[in-house]
């Protein structure tokens, strides 16, 4: 499947737009990144019924992604997981700076 075009205009439901506005308010309300990520994850849960949720940031070298925030991962997994930039779906999105949409990750060669 192709990467999504970031310039494409989409129409989102009023509920999704309201949640995005709430996330924006949370970002502006606190300097505590962990607090902002936790509140954002709770707001996202209203629309995406996830079992596992993670926010990954690039490490200091810029060579891999590491979890900054995670929910639902087995103990120790998120803390020790490193995704090299350009590897896999997530690493590819980080390298290109564009979302990568895949209908079935088990069938994607990355």
Secondary structure, 3 states (H helix, E strand, C coil): CCECCCCCCCCCCHHHHHHHHHHHHHHHHCCCHHHHHHHHHHHHCCCCCCCCEEEEEECCCCCEEEEEEEECCCCCHHHHCEEECCCHHHHHHHHHCCCECCCCHHHCCC
